[in-house]
Amino acid sequence: MAKLYSKPSSGNKKTTPYEPKQETVDYLLNYSKALSVIHYKSMKFEALIN
């Protein structure tokens, strides 16, 4: 069964946008800094430089 990651809204409460954890933002930024994509002819190679 699928896991739901949001809570159902209740009544007329104002909904606030979801804020990511700083840990998640740091992880994604570090991953994107370490990712290297090399294009060769019609192929694409991805490498993590860690």
MODELLER restraints for C-alpha pairs under 7 A, 6 or more apart:
rsr = mdl.restraints
at = mdl.atoms
rsr.add(forms.Gaussian(group=physical.xy_distance, feature=features.Distance(at['CA:34:A'], at['CA:48:A']), mean=5.40, stdev=0.5))
rsr.add(forms.Gaussian(group=physical.xy_distance, feature=features.Distance(at['CA:34:A'], at['CA:49:A']), mean=5.02, stdev=0.5))
rsr.add(forms.Gaussian(group=physical.xy_distance, feature=features.Distance(at['CA:34:A'], at['CA:50:A']), mean=6.45, stdev=0.5))
rsr.add(forms.Gaussian(group=physical.xy_distance, feature=features.Distance(at['CA:35:A'], at['CA:46:A']), mean=6.92, stdev=0.5))
rsr.add(forms.Gaussian(group=physical.xy_distance, feature=features.Distance(at['CA:35:A'], at['CA:47:A']), mean=5.85, stdev=0.5))
rsr.add(forms.Gaussian(group=physical.xy_distance, feature=features.Distance(at['CA:35:A'], at['CA:48:A']), mean=4.71, stdev=0.5))
rsr.add(forms.Gaussian(group=physical.xy_distance, feature=features.Distance(at['CA:35:A'], at['CA:49:A']), mean=6.32, stdev=0.5))
rsr.add(forms.Gaussian(group=physical.xy_distance, feature=features.Distance(at['CA:36:A'], at['CA:46:A']), mean=5.72, stdev=0.5))
rsr.add(forms.Gaussian(group=physical.xy_distance, feature=features.Distance(at['CA:36:A'], at['CA:47:A']), mean=5.16, stdev=0.5))
rsr.add(forms.Gaussian(group=physical.xy_distance, feature=features.Distance(at['CA:36:A'], at['CA:48:A']), mean=6.19, stdev=0.5))
rsr.add(forms.Gaussian(group=physical.xy_distance, feature=features.Distance(at['CA:37:A'], at['CA:44:A']), mean=6.76, stdev=0.5))
rsr.add(forms.Gaussian(group=physical.xy_distance, feature=features.Distance(at['CA:37:A'], at['CA:45:A']), mean=5.60, stdev=0.5))
rsr.add(forms.Gaussian(group=physical.xy_distance, feature=features.Distance(at['CA:37:A'], at['CA:46:A']), mean=4.51, stdev=0.5))
rsr.add(forms.Gaussian(group=physical.xy_distance, feature=features.Distance(at['CA:37:A'], at['CA:47:A']), mean=6.41, stdev=0.5))
rsr.add(forms.Gaussian(group=physical.xy_distance, feature=features.Distance(at['CA:38:A'], at['CA:44:A']), mean=5.77, stdev=0.5))
rsr.add(forms.Gaussian(group=physical.xy_distance, feature=features.Distance(at['CA:38:A'], at['CA:45:A']), mean=5.01, stdev=0.5))
rsr.add(forms.Gaussian(group=physical.xy_distance, feature=features.Distance(at['CA:38:A'], at['CA:46:A']), mean=6.36, stdev=0.5))
rsr.add(forms.Gaussian(group=physical.xy_distance, feature=features.Distance(at['CA:39:A'], at['CA:45:A']), mean=6.38, stdev=0.5))
